């Protein structure tokens, strides 16, 4: 995912960690660091944009739908 596709406050989905909220982005391009809060069960993670399978969460979508989409990629 390109860091330009998301911004702080965006909801994203990660196949392992689930749905989270972007808290911060530092840097740009594939080496950008994206800090995502995945809630109390997983906590906050800092991920590299170029090697992280994050997908934006669309309005009205569910975690299950996002998970299934990741399996098809």
C-alpha positions as CSV (number, residue, x, y, z in Angstrom):
1,X,0.0,0.0,0.0
2,X,1.2,3.5,-0.8
3,X,1.2,5.8,2.2
4,X,-0.5,8.4,-0.1
5,X,-3.6,6.1,-0.1
6,X,-4.3,6.7,3.6
7,X,-4.0,9.4,6.2
8,X,-4.1,9.6,10.0
9,X,-7.7,8.7,11.1
10,X,-8.3,6.3,8.2
11,X,-9.6,2.8,8.9
12,X,-7.5,0.0,7.5
13,X,-7.5,-3.7,7.4
14,X,-4.5,-6.0,7.9
15,X,-4.9,-9.8,7.3
16,X,-3.1,-10.8,10.5
17,X,-4.0,-7.9,12.9
18,X,-7.5,-7.1,11.7
19,X,-9.1,-3.6,11.5
20,X,-7.3,-0.6,12.9
21,X,-7.1,3.2,12.8
22,X,-4.0,4.9,11.3
23,X,-2.5,7.2,14.0
24,X,0.6,8.5,12.2
25,X,2.6,8.4,9.0
26,X,6.2,9.4,8.8
27,X,8.3,9.5,5.6
28,X,7.0,8.8,2.2
29,X,6.8,6.1,-0.5
30,X,7.5,2.4,0.3
31,X,9.8,3.3,3.2
32,X,7.1,5.3,5.0
33,X,6.3,4.1,8.5
34,X,2.6,3.8,9.3
35,X,1.5,3.6,12.9
36,X,-1.8,1.8,13.3
37,X,-3.8,1.2,16.5
38,X,-5.5,-2.3,16.2
39,X,-7.2,-2.0,19.6
40,X,-6.7,-3.6,22.9
41,X,-6.1,-7.1,21.7
42,X,-3.3,-6.3,19.3
43,X,-2.2,-2.8,20.3
44,X,-0.3,-0.3,18.2
45,X,2.0,-1.4,15.4
46,X,4.4,0.5,13.2
47,X,4.5,-1.0,9.7
48,X,6.5,-0.2,6.5
49,X,4.2,1.0,3.7
50,X,6.0,-1.0,1.0
51,X,5.8,-4.3,2.7
52,X,2.5,-4.1,4.6
53,X,-0.7,-5.6,3.1
54,X,-3.0,-2.8,4.4
55,X,-6.3,-2.1,2.7
56,X,-8.5,0.8,3.3
57,X,-11.8,-0.1,5.0
58,X,-14.7,1.1,2.9
59,X,-17.8,2.6,4.6
60,X,-20.2,-0.1,5.5
61,X,-17.8,-3.0,5.0
62,X,-17.2,-5.6,7.6
63,X,-14.0,-7.2,8.8
64,X,-15.1,-10.5,7.4
65,X,-15.5,-9.0,3.9
66,X,-12.0,-7.4,4.1
67,X,-10.5,-10.7,5.2
68,X,-12.1,-12.6,2.3
69,X,-10.8,-10.0,-0.1
70,X,-7.2,-10.5,1.2
71,X,-7.5,-14.3,0.5
72,X,-8.4,-13.6,-3.2
73,X,-5.3,-11.4,-3.8
